[in-house]
Amino acid sequence: MRRATYATLAAGTAALVLAATATACGGGGGSGGSAYLSSSWGDPQNPLEPANTNEVQGGKVLDMIFRGLKRYDPRTGQAENMLAERISTADARNFTVTVKDGWAFSNGEKVTARSFVDAWNYGALIDNKQKNAYFFEYIEGYDQVHPTSGRPTARTMSGLRVKDERTFTVKLTQKFSTWPETLGYPAFAPLPRAFFDDHDAWLNKPVGNGPYTVESYAKGSAMRLRKWEGYPGPDQARNDGVELRVYTDNQAAYTDLLAGNLDLADDIPAAQLKNVRRDLGDRYINQPAGIIQTLSFPFYDKKWGAGKEKLRIGLSKAINREQITEQIFQKTRTPASDWTSPVLGGQGGYKAGLCGDACDYDPAAAKRLIKEAGGLPGGRVTLTSNVDTGSHRMWMDAVCNSINNALGHDRACAVNPVGTFADYRNRIHSGKMTGPFRTGWQMDYPLIQNFLQPLYYTGASSNDGKWSDRTFDRLINDANAQGEQGRAVTTFQDAEKILAQQMPAIPLWYQNGSAGYTDRLSGVLLNPFSVPVYEEIEVG
């Protein structure tokens, strides 16, 4: 997120830069058309291949231009069939998927069973260097196309078989009772033949099967998406299009919103939370979302890795979550007591308190644990984050102040700001973190598994700190193999208890989705992932 984190190319070194053909911005929301709306955004890290996008900004676009077998209800988050007519299984391991008739890509090509099978095989193949390849690992034959070392011994996964134009079968390596619920994630989107026949051209102007098509993109400026009039789905866009404008400062976006130069901002600055209700009235949205903010540790750096549990837990206990969420975020955040989100509910896997006292603010215990661990490496700790979105600099400073106060040393903690999200993510992927770093997670689908496996399983796509624990991995595997959801949830929660013991990432707070909009718009809604449901917005 999805969007995956804050919180995951074959030809990926090329930038996605489309011809800037959008008309000049005009009044109102300034989107060059009376029924277009403008919205704040940030440049995605990579070109928009579905299996290579695991961050929020790129994920927003994929949600607009693609539809998969499942779609998560924008109000409840529940997985519902979209292109899947049915997904059947007798043993939770062998699945038969029937694709609905009548669906096409925006270039006119029909969406078939092969559109999915070819896309998934591409996403899994190690040669294509897709960040979300990991999502296909439970399909039989994944180890041949994506070996842990050496060259692949196959180009396609043996567990995928096209039966006819609308039917394909999937064989998993083990039972995975909730596997169909994961299929709304964009990595599982279908791809047209144009993606494979002229890959570079497709990267320059992606072709999907969702309610919008990409009209133009100027990196660092804006992406313009137009309503696809021929879209066959039930969720047709109610506006003519959306212009996603790049902001490197959410305060600037908020200022433009108040001035009427921007229609929608989905990241309200923390400094404006005291004023936003007065400024916008009922055009301000604040609701729970499937998002958690964390601080991860670089386990590839021996100063923070194996054997440093007391150091990591000590820092967790030095953070006054209650004070920060109340004073900075005006209670639009809730102190975290586990590594998931209350949005999941009990059935989805949330259980308050699994972090135990490791997440309790206790300055005396923090000081003692850090001392027993040999002290802070080099005598201080530096927290790293991008500072272009999310009011991150403000709360990072507050976290540092809390640590300084707990340890009785006003220079124990400092912040290392990185200017842009894309640069920040590139540094993380290059393994250049030398201390704790910000890692938020926006759920891909509303299951506890999504908050644990992609982030903490050995070698997982969004395991940014490179933490590894055999017991945790075994429990994740056991949970996935459970045939009944209740037993699966209990086993996932057992895995969470390992996180409390090891503290590979410090849970900070659960985040609400927030947004503000002008009176030009109506029908504005944030889904449980905190992303605007653009197709439901009306202009005028």
C-alpha positions as CSV (number, residue, x, y, z in Angstrom):
1,M,0.0,0.0,0.0
2,R,-1.5,-0.7,-0.1
3,R,-0.4,0.5,-0.8
4,A,1.5,-0.9,0.8
5,T,3.7,0.9,2.8
6,Y,4.6,4.3,3.3
7,A,2.8,1.6,4.1
8,T,5.4,-1.7,-2.0
9,L,11.1,-3.0,-12.8
10,A,11.6,-5.1,-15.5
11,A,12.2,-1.9,-17.3
12,G,11.8,0.0,-14.1
13,T,14.7,2.3,-14.4
14,A,12.7,4.3,-16.9
15,A,10.6,7.1,-15.5
16,L,6.9,7.2,-16.1
17,V,6.7,10.5,-17.9
18,L,3.7,11.0,-20.2
19,A,3.3,13.9,-22.6
20,A,2.0,16.8,-20.7
21,T,-1.1,17.3,-22.9
22,A,-3.5,18.5,-20.1
23,T,-5.2,21.8,-20.8
24,A,-4.2,24.7,-18.7
25,C,-5.7,24.9,-15.3
26,G,-8.7,27.1,-14.9
27,G,-10.9,28.5,-12.1
28,G,-12.8,26.8,-9.4
29,G,-10.8,23.7,-8.7
30,G,-8.7,24.6,-11.8
31,S,-8.8,21.2,-13.5
32,G,-9.3,22.4,-17.1
33,G,-12.9,21.2,-17.2
34,S,-16.0,22.0,-15.2
35,A,-16.6,18.4,-14.3
36,Y,-13.0,17.6,-13.6
37,L,-11.8,17.7,-10.0
38,S,-8.3,18.4,-8.7
39,S,-6.8,16.5,-5.8
40,S,-3.5,16.5,-3.9
41,W,-1.0,13.8,-4.6
42,G,2.7,12.8,-4.6
43,D,4.8,11.3,-7.4
44,P,4.8,7.4,-7.2
45,Q,8.1,5.7,-6.6
46,N,8.0,3.6,-9.7
47,P,6.2,3.3,-13.0
48,L,2.7,2.0,-12.5
49,E,3.1,-1.7,-13.0
50,P,0.5,-3.4,-10.7
51,A,3.0,-5.9,-9.4
52,N,5.7,-3.3,-8.8
53,T,3.7,-0.7,-6.8
54,N,3.7,-1.1,-3.1
55,E,3.3,2.5,-1.9
56,V,0.3,4.8,-1.4
57,Q,0.7,7.4,-4.2
58,G,1.0,4.8,-7.0
59,G,-1.7,2.7,-5.4
60,K,-4.2,5.6,-5.6
61,V,-3.8,5.6,-9.4
62,L,-3.9,1.8,-9.7
63,D,-7.3,1.9,-7.8
64,M,-8.6,4.2,-10.5
65,I,-7.4,2.5,-13.7
66,F,-7.7,-1.2,-12.7
67,R,-10.3,-3.6,-11.5
68,G,-9.4,-7.2,-10.4
69,L,-11.2,-10.3,-9.5
70,K,-12.3,-8.8,-6.1
71,R,-12.9,-5.3,-5.0
72,Y,-13.0,-4.0,-1.4
73,D,-16.2,-2.3,-0.6
74,P,-15.5,1.4,-0.2
75,R,-17.6,1.6,3.0
76,T,-17.0,-1.7,4.7
77,G,-13.7,-2.9,3.3
78,Q,-15.2,-6.4,2.7
79,A,-13.9,-8.3,-0.4
80,E,-16.6,-8.6,-3.0
81,N,-16.6,-10.2,-6.5
82,M,-15.8,-7.7,-9.3
83,L,-14.5,-9.5,-12.4
84,A,-14.8,-12.9,-10.6
85,E,-18.1,-14.5,-11.4
86,R,-17.2,-17.2,-8.8
87,I,-14.1,-18.6,-7.1
88,S,-14.7,-22.2,-5.9
89,T,-12.7,-24.7,-3.9
90,A,-13.3,-28.0,-2.2
91,D,-10.0,-28.1,-0.1
92,A,-8.8,-24.4,0.3
93,R,-5.8,-25.3,-1.9
94,N,-7.1,-25.9,-5.4
95,F,-9.3,-23.0,-6.7
96,T,-11.3,-22.6,-9.9
97,V,-11.8,-19.0,-11.0
98,T,-14.5,-18.0,-13.5
99,V,-14.1,-14.5,-15.0
100,K,-17.2,-12.5,-15.8
101,D,-18.1,-12.0,-19.4
102,G,-18.4,-8.5,-20.9
103,W,-15.2,-6.9,-19.4
104,A,-12.6,-5.2,-21.6
105,F,-9.5,-3.0,-21.3
106,S,-9.8,0.6,-22.3
107,N,-8.0,-0.2,-25.6
108,G,-10.9,-2.5,-26.5
109,E,-9.1,-5.8,-25.7
110,K,-11.3,-8.4,-23.9
111,V,-10.4,-9.3,-20.4
112,T,-10.0,-13.1,-20.2
113,A,-8.6,-15.8,-17.9
114,R,-5.3,-15.4,-19.7
115,S,-5.2,-11.7,-18.9
116,F,-4.9,-12.7,-15.2
117,V,-2.6,-15.7,-15.7
118,D,-0.1,-13.9,-17.9
119,A,-0.1,-10.9,-15.5
120,W,0.5,-13.1,-12.4
121,N,3.3,-15.0,-14.1
122,Y,4.9,-11.8,-15.1
123,G,4.7,-10.4,-11.6
124,A,6.2,-13.6,-10.1
125,L,9.1,-14.0,-12.5
126,I,12.3,-12.9,-10.8
127,D,13.8,-11.5,-14.0
128,N,11.0,-8.8,-14.0
129,K,12.1,-7.5,-10.5
130,Q,8.6,-6.8,-9.3
131,K,8.4,-5.6,-5.7
132,N,5.1,-7.4,-5.1
133,A,6.3,-10.8,-6.5
134,Y,6.0,-12.1,-3.0
135,F,2.2,-12.0,-3.2
136,F,2.3,-14.9,-5.7
137,E,4.6,-17.2,-3.5
138,Y,1.7,-19.5,-2.4
139,I,1.1,-20.5,-6.0
140,E,2.7,-23.8,-6.9
141,G,5.8,-23.3,-9.1
142,Y,6.7,-19.9,-7.6
143,D,10.0,-21.3,-6.4
144,Q,10.9,-22.2,-10.0
145,V,10.2,-18.8,-11.4
146,H,11.5,-16.9,-8.3
147,P,14.3,-18.9,-6.7
148,T,16.0,-17.7,-3.6
149,S,19.3,-17.9,-5.6
150,G,20.4,-18.5,-9.1
151,R,18.4,-18.3,-12.3
152,P,14.8,-19.4,-12.7
153,T,14.2,-22.9,-14.0
154,A,10.8,-22.0,-15.4
155,R,9.1,-18.9,-16.9
156,T,5.6,-19.6,-15.7
157,M,4.1,-21.1,-12.5
158,S,2.9,-24.7,-12.7
159,G,0.0,-23.9,-10.4
160,L,-1.7,-21.7,-13.0
161,R,-3.7,-23.3,-15.8
162,V,-6.0,-21.6,-18.3
163,K,-9.0,-23.9,-18.9
164,D,-10.9,-21.8,-21.4
165,E,-11.5,-18.1,-22.2
166,R,-13.2,-17.4,-18.9
167,T,-11.8,-20.1,-16.6
168,F,-8.5,-20.7,-14.9
169,T,-7.3,-22.9,-12.0
170,V,-4.9,-22.1,-9.2
171,K,-3.1,-24.7,-7.2
172,L,-1.4,-23.4,-4.0
173,T,1.5,-25.0,-2.1
174,Q,-0.6,-25.3,1.0
175,K,-4.1,-24.6,2.3
176,F,-4.9,-20.9,2.4
177,S,-8.5,-20.5,3.3
178,T,-8.6,-16.7,3.0
179,W,-6.6,-16.5,-0.3
180,P,-9.6,-15.3,-2.4
181,E,-9.9,-12.3,0.0
182,T,-6.5,-11.1,-1.1
183,L,-7.4,-10.8,-4.8
184,G,-8.6,-7.2,-4.6
185,Y,-5.0,-6.1,-4.2
186,P,-3.7,-4.4,-7.3
187,A,-0.8,-6.9,-7.8
188,F,-3.4,-9.4,-8.9
189,A,-4.9,-7.1,-11.6
190,P,-5.2,-8.3,-15.2
191,L,-2.9,-7.0,-17.9
192,P,-3.6,-6.5,-21.6
193,R,-1.4,-7.9,-24.4
194,A,-0.2,-4.3,-25.0
195,F,1.7,-4.6,-21.7
196,F,3.8,-7.4,-23.1
197,D,3.9,-6.5,-26.8
198,D,5.3,-3.0,-26.3
199,H,6.2,-2.7,-22.7
200,D,7.9,0.7,-22.9
201,A,4.9,2.3,-24.6
202,W,2.6,0.8,-21.9
203,L,4.8,2.3,-19.2
204,N,4.6,5.7,-20.9
205,K,0.8,5.5,-20.9
206,P,-0.7,2.6,-18.8
207,V,-3.8,0.8,-20.2
208,G,-6.1,-0.7,-17.6
209,N,-9.7,-1.8,-17.2
210,G,-10.9,0.6,-14.5
211,P,-13.3,3.6,-14.6
212,Y,-10.5,6.0,-15.5
213,T,-7.7,6.2,-18.2
214,V,-4.4,8.0,-17.9
215,E,-4.5,11.1,-20.1
216,S,-1.1,12.7,-19.2
217,Y,1.6,12.7,-16.6
218,A,4.3,15.3,-15.9
219,K,6.5,14.1,-13.2
220,G,6.8,16.6,-10.3
221,S,3.6,18.4,-11.5
222,A,0.4,16.4,-12.1
223,M,-1.3,13.3,-13.6
224,R,-4.5,13.8,-15.4
225,L,-7.0,10.9,-15.6
226,R,-10.1,10.9,-17.7
227,K,-13.4,9.1,-17.2
228,W,-13.6,6.0,-19.4
229,E,-17.0,6.2,-21.1
230,G,-16.8,2.6,-22.1
231,Y,-16.2,1.2,-18.7
232,P,-18.4,-1.8,-18.2
233,G,-18.4,-2.0,-14.4
234,P,-21.1,-0.9,-11.9
235,D,-19.0,1.8,-10.4
236,Q,-18.9,4.3,-13.3
237,A,-17.2,7.6,-12.6
238,R,-19.6,10.4,-11.7
239,N,-17.2,13.1,-12.9
240,D,-15.3,13.7,-16.1
241,G,-11.9,13.1,-14.6
242,V,-9.4,13.8,-11.9
243,E,-6.2,15.9,-12.0
244,L,-3.8,14.6,-9.3
245,R,-1.5,17.5,-8.4
246,V,2.0,16.9,-6.9
247,Y,2.6,18.6,-3.6
248,T,5.8,18.2,-1.5
249,D,4.2,20.1,1.4
250,N,0.7,19.3,2.7
251,Q,0.5,22.8,4.1
252,A,0.7,24.2,0.6
253,A,-2.1,21.9,-0.5
254,Y,-4.2,23.0,2.4
255,T,-3.6,26.7,1.6
256,D,-4.7,26.0,-2.0
257,L,-7.8,24.2,-0.8
258,L,-8.9,27.2,1.3
259,A,-8.2,29.5,-1.6
260,G,-10.3,27.5,-4.0
261,N,-7.3,26.5,-6.1
262,L,-7.6,22.8,-5.2
263,D,-10.8,20.8,-4.8
264,L,-9.6,18.0,-2.5
265,A,-6.8,17.5,-0.1
266,D,-6.5,14.0,1.5
267,D,-3.7,14.8,4.0
268,I,-4.7,17.6,6.5
269,P,-1.6,19.1,8.1
270,A,-1.2,18.4,11.8
271,A,-0.8,22.1,12.4
272,Q,-4.2,22.8,11.0
273,L,-6.2,20.2,12.9
274,K,-7.2,22.8,15.5
275,N,-8.6,25.0,12.7
276,V,-9.9,22.6,10.1
277,R,-13.4,22.2,11.5
278,R,-13.8,26.0,11.6
279,D,-12.3,26.3,8.1
280,L,-14.3,23.6,6.3
281,G,-17.2,22.7,8.5
282,D,-18.9,19.5,7.3
283,R,-16.5,19.4,4.3
284,Y,-13.9,17.9,6.7
285,I,-13.7,14.1,6.9
286,N,-12.1,12.4,9.9
287,Q,-12.7,8.6,10.2
288,P,-10.8,5.5,11.3
289,A,-8.6,3.9,8.6
290,G,-6.6,0.7,8.2
291,I,-3.3,2.5,8.8
292,I,-0.6,2.2,11.4
293,Q,2.5,4.3,11.9
294,T,5.7,2.6,13.1
295,L,9.4,3.0,13.5
296,S,11.5,0.2,12.0
297,F,15.0,-0.8,12.8
298,P,17.7,-1.8,10.2
299,F,18.6,-5.3,11.2
300,Y,21.4,-5.3,8.6
301,D,23.2,-2.9,10.9
302,K,24.6,-4.9,13.9
303,K,24.2,-1.8,16.2
304,W,20.4,-2.3,16.0
305,G,19.9,-5.9,15.0
306,A,20.2,-9.3,16.7
307,G,20.7,-9.2,20.5
308,K,19.5,-5.6,20.8
309,E,15.9,-6.4,22.0
310,K,16.3,-4.3,25.2
311,L,17.5,-1.3,23.2
312,R,14.6,-1.5,20.8
313,I,12.0,-2.1,23.6
314,G,13.6,0.7,25.7
315,L,13.1,3.2,22.9
316,S,9.5,2.1,22.5
317,K,8.9,2.7,26.2
318,A,10.5,6.2,25.9
319,I,7.7,7.4,23.5
320,N,4.7,9.1,25.1
321,R,2.1,8.1,22.5
322,E,-0.8,9.5,24.5
323,Q,0.7,13.0,24.7
324,I,1.8,13.1,21.0
325,T,-1.6,11.9,19.6
326,E,-3.5,14.4,21.8
327,Q,-1.3,17.5,21.5
328,I,-0.1,17.2,17.9
329,F,-2.8,15.2,16.2
330,Q,-5.8,16.4,18.2
331,K,-6.9,12.8,18.8
332,T,-7.0,12.0,15.1
333,R,-4.6,9.2,16.0
334,T,-4.9,6.5,18.6
335,P,-1.9,5.1,20.5
336,A,-1.1,1.7,19.1
337,S,-1.1,-1.4,21.3
338,D,-0.5,-3.9,18.6
339,W,0.8,-4.1,15.0
340,T,-2.6,-4.1,13.1
341,S,-5.6,-1.8,13.1
342,P,-8.9,-1.5,15.0
343,V,-10.6,-1.2,11.6
344,L,-10.2,-5.0,11.3
345,G,-12.4,-5.7,14.2
346,G,-12.1,-8.9,16.3
347,Q,-13.1,-11.1,13.4
348,G,-10.5,-9.6,11.1
349,G,-7.8,-10.1,13.7
350,Y,-7.4,-7.0,15.8
351,K,-6.7,-7.5,19.5
352,A,-5.8,-4.6,21.7
353,G,-2.9,-5.0,24.0
354,L,-0.8,-7.6,22.2
355,C,2.2,-5.3,22.5
356,G,1.9,-5.6,26.3
357,D,3.9,-3.2,28.5
358,A,6.5,-2.8,25.7
359,C,4.2,-0.1,24.3
360,D,3.6,1.6,27.6
361,Y,5.3,5.0,28.3
362,D,7.7,4.3,31.2
363,P,10.7,6.7,31.3
364,A,12.4,4.8,34.2
365,A,12.1,1.4,32.5
366,A,13.2,2.9,29.1
367,K,16.4,4.4,30.7
368,R,17.1,1.1,32.5
369,L,16.6,-1.1,29.4
370,I,18.7,1.1,27.1
371,K,21.5,1.2,29.7
372,E,21.4,-2.6,30.1
373,A,21.7,-2.8,26.2
374,G,24.9,-0.9,26.4
375,G,23.4,2.5,25.7
376,L,22.5,4.2,22.5
377,P,24.9,3.4,19.6
378,G,27.4,6.2,19.5
379,G,25.5,7.9,22.4
380,R,22.5,9.0,20.3
381,V,19.7,7.9,18.1
382,T,18.7,9.5,14.7
383,L,15.2,9.0,13.3
384,T,14.8,9.2,9.6
385,S,11.7,10.1,7.6
386,N,10.5,11.9,4.5
387,V,9.0,15.2,5.4
388,D,7.0,16.1,2.3
389,T,3.7,14.5,3.5
390,G,1.9,13.4,6.6
391,S,3.2,16.2,8.9
392,H,6.1,13.7,9.6
393,R,8.6,16.3,10.7
394,M,6.3,17.6,13.4
395,W,5.6,14.3,15.1
396,M,9.2,13.0,14.6
397,D,10.4,16.0,16.5
398,A,7.9,15.2,19.2
399,V,9.0,11.6,19.4
400,C,12.6,12.8,19.7
401,N,11.6,15.2,22.5
402,S,9.9,12.4,24.3
403,I,13.0,10.2,24.1
404,N,15.2,13.1,25.2
405,N,12.9,13.7,28.2
406,A,12.7,10.1,29.1
407,L,16.5,9.6,29.0
408,G,17.2,13.0,30.6
409,H,19.5,14.1,27.8
410,D,18.4,16.9,25.4
411,R,20.6,15.6,22.6
412,A,19.9,11.9,22.8
413,C,17.7,12.0,19.7
414,A,17.7,13.9,16.5
415,V,15.7,13.8,13.2
416,N,17.2,13.2,9.8
417,P,14.7,14.7,7.3
418,V,14.5,13.4,3.7
419,G,12.9,15.8,1.2
420,T,10.7,13.5,-0.9
421,F,8.8,10.3,-0.4
422,A,10.3,8.7,-3.5
423,D,13.9,9.5,-2.4
424,Y,13.1,8.2,1.0
425,R,11.8,4.9,-0.3
426,N,14.7,4.5,-2.6
427,R,17.1,4.9,0.4
428,I,15.2,2.3,2.3
429,H,15.3,-0.2,-0.6
430,S,19.0,0.4,-1.0
431,G,19.6,-0.6,2.7
432,K,21.0,2.8,3.7
433,M,19.2,3.3,7.0
434,T,21.6,3.6,10.0
435,G,19.0,3.9,12.7
436,P,15.2,3.8,13.3
437,F,13.2,5.0,10.3
438,R,9.5,5.7,9.7
439,T,7.5,2.9,8.2
440,G,3.7,3.3,8.1
441,W,1.4,0.7,6.6
442,Q,-1.9,1.2,4.8
443,M,-3.6,-2.2,4.5
444,D,-4.0,-3.8,1.2
445,Y,-6.9,-5.9,2.3
446,P,-8.8,-6.1,5.7
447,L,-7.1,-9.2,7.2
448,I,-4.6,-9.5,10.0
449,Q,-2.3,-11.5,7.7
450,N,-1.8,-8.3,5.6
451,F,-0.4,-6.4,8.6
452,L,2.0,-9.1,9.5
453,Q,3.3,-11.2,6.6
454,P,4.3,-8.5,4.0
455,L,6.1,-6.6,6.7
456,Y,7.8,-9.1,9.0
457,Y,8.0,-12.5,7.2
458,T,11.6,-13.3,6.2
459,G,12.3,-11.8,2.8
460,A,8.8,-10.3,2.4
461,S,8.4,-7.4,-0.1
462,S,7.9,-4.7,2.6
463,N,10.2,-6.1,5.3
464,D,12.2,-2.9,5.1
465,G,14.3,-3.6,8.2
466,K,15.2,-7.2,7.0
467,W,14.1,-8.7,10.3
468,S,13.9,-12.5,10.4
469,D,12.5,-15.0,12.9
470,R,11.9,-18.7,12.3
471,T,9.1,-19.0,14.9
472,F,7.3,-16.0,13.5
473,D,7.5,-17.5,9.9
474,R,6.3,-20.8,11.1
475,L,3.3,-19.3,12.8
476,I,2.4,-17.3,9.7
477,N,2.6,-20.4,7.6
478,D,0.4,-22.3,10.1
479,A,-2.1,-19.5,10.2
480,N,-2.4,-19.4,6.5
481,A,-3.0,-23.2,6.4
482,Q,-5.9,-23.1,8.8
483,G,-9.2,-24.0,7.3
484,E,-11.3,-21.9,9.6
485,Q,-10.9,-18.2,10.0
486,G,-11.2,-18.1,13.8
487,R,-8.3,-20.5,14.2
488,A,-6.3,-18.7,11.6
489,V,-6.7,-15.3,13.5
490,T,-5.6,-16.9,16.8
491,T,-2.5,-18.2,15.2
492,F,-1.7,-14.9,13.6
493,Q,-2.1,-13.3,17.0
494,D,0.4,-15.8,18.4
495,A,2.8,-14.5,15.7
496,E,2.2,-10.9,16.9
497,K,3.4,-11.9,20.3
498,I,6.8,-12.6,18.8
499,L,6.9,-9.0,17.6
500,A,6.3,-7.9,21.1
501,Q,9.3,-9.9,22.3
502,Q,11.6,-8.8,19.5
503,M,10.3,-5.3,18.6
504,P,11.5,-5.2,15.0
505,A,9.3,-2.2,14.6
506,I,7.8,0.1,17.3
507,P,4.0,0.6,16.9
508,L,3.2,4.3,17.4
509,W,-0.4,5.0,16.6
510,Y,-3.4,4.0,14.5
511,Q,-4.2,6.7,12.0
512,N,-7.5,8.1,10.9
513,G,-8.1,9.0,7.3
514,S,-8.6,12.8,6.9
515,A,-9.6,15.0,4.0
516,G,-11.1,18.3,3.1
517,Y,-12.8,19.5,0.0
518,T,-14.4,22.6,-1.5
519,D,-18.1,23.3,-2.0
520,R,-17.7,22.4,-5.7
521,L,-17.7,18.7,-4.7
522,S,-20.3,16.4,-3.3
523,G,-20.3,12.7,-2.5
524,V,-16.8,12.8,-1.1
525,L,-15.9,9.5,0.7
526,L,-12.8,8.0,2.0
527,N,-12.6,4.2,1.9
528,P,-11.3,2.1,4.9
529,F,-7.8,2.5,3.3
530,S,-8.2,6.3,3.7
531,V,-8.1,6.8,-0.1
532,P,-10.8,9.1,-1.7
533,V,-13.3,7.1,-3.7
534,Y,-12.8,9.3,-6.8
535,E,-15.4,7.7,-9.0
536,E,-18.2,8.6,-6.5
537,I,-17.4,12.3,-6.4
538,E,-19.6,14.7,-8.2
539,V,-18.5,18.2,-9.4
540,G,-20.7,21.2,-9.6
